Amino acid sequence: MSGFVSSSIGKKVIMSVTGLFLIIFLCLHLFINLLALVDADGSIFNTVAHFMGTNIIMFVMQWVLAAGFIFHILYSLILTLKNQAARPVKYEVNTRSDITWSSQNMFILGLGILAFLVLHIINYFYKLKFTDLIESGQMSEYELVTSIFTAQYWYYPVIYVIAFILLGLHLNHSFQSSFQTLGLNNSNWLPRLKFIGTLYAIVIAVGFSIIPIYFLMKALL
């Protein structure tokens, strides 16, 4: 078992499986966050957020998916650094038409996403889990989510949109790559995976970007 994990294919399988955790986590996270746009006072969002935090099944599932998400990012960075250390001399630039910028710069995209994740944890997760802002009634979950998307903090929406674009670029390559590693790489599935992966990446990037843009425009108008 240890031999498989340390092998090249084993590492790719681990990346693929944890990448699927990322895909599922983002779908769930996007659905919940878009509820913030449904009503003006955020009552629906607050109800769902409270349910996700108090229902034991949903609570555990969130933590499992989030752990897989974080492991995927950290593991990919570690593997990339090890590969670069093992190959100090760079390969010649590949000019194949099917090689995309995102596929050649997954390490840079990963670093950008990791930096954003740290910022996001500081802005939300830390305040939600390690302060009494919610319990004391100072803020609701809805107010916590929307508090930084204001005219005063206009740079936060900009940072978030840039991060979501980087995430979309990362997903566009990693989606199809994950399924190819798991064996769905024949001539029938590959075009479908590329289409679904691109569509998924666009939905995630645009869907998440809508939220900071919406609240910034709301604050400015």
Secondary structure, DSSP 4 states (H G I P E B T S, - for coil): -HHHHHSHHHHHHHHHHHHHHHHHHHHHHHHHHHGGGTSTT-HHHHHHHHHHHH-HHHHHHHHHHHHHHHHHHHHHHHHHHHHHHH--SPPPPP--TT--HHHH-HHHHHHHHHHHHHHHIIIIIHHHHHSSTTTTTS--HHHHHHTTSSSTTTHHHHHHHHHHHHHHHHHHHHHHHHHHHTT--STTHHHHHHHHHHHHHHHHHHHHHHHHHHHHHHHH-
